[in-house]
Amino acid sequence: MGRRVVVTGGGGGIGRAIVERFRTLGADVVAVGRGGSDVDEICDVTDEQAVASLFARVGDVDVLVNSAGIGESETLERTSLELWHRHLEANATAPFLCIRQVLPGMLARDRGRLVTVASTAGLAGARYAAAYAASKHAAVGLMRSVAAEVAGTGVTANAVCPAYVRTEMTERTVARIVESTARTADETAAALGALSPLGRLLEPAEVAGAVVYLASDEAAALNGQALVLDGGGIQR
């Protein structure tokens, strides 16, 4: 209630669901995105100066949720260096830049929550996803390193690692698979959902619920954790 929450990638998909969940709880939420009517602040979170300017405007932050990210599938042979860099910048560099801006203030106040939306691909390899999986592994590694630095303070750093979620990103993945196979969109979506023991796609609201929990006072003892949302498929 009343805490300042910044959500990157807050204009759609998982980010939008997170914004809405925090607002229903009475939080002062700043939705950050590249544009559109659903964001409060426009910012390219891969740009160091833009990120610095963003947080100078926003002021003190109690909860930072790194939800901005991209995901494209391609064979390793066809993965260009540009695609590789694009994934690392969006999925790893952006959280680094944002955390670096808010962490000093959180430590000074001895209170804060850092939550990164990663993926099950950040804990296990996946076919045709070298750039995506590597960047999400980097995001999880960043979170664990930050957690080690803040251990024993009132600040925590955790990640959520969902399986496929029903979002625009997944819809684009489905479309690419449909283009190269004989499957329909419904068959493809069902096949992606079947990759996890849940047997279905996750809903954005389910991810939002996990994020809100990690940001709560009840989760004060959780630090450096990668909370997996897949029904029990990832063995760690």
PyMOL commands that set and color helices and strands:
alter all, ss='L'
color gray80, all
select helices_A, chain A and resi 13-24+48-58+81-109+120-122+130-150+168-180+185-193+204-214+217-219
alter helices_A, ss='H'
color red, helices_A
select strands_A, chain A and resi 4-8+28-33+41-42+63-66+112-117+155-162+226-229
alter strands_A, ss='S'
color yellow, strands_A
deselect
rebuild
show_as cartoon
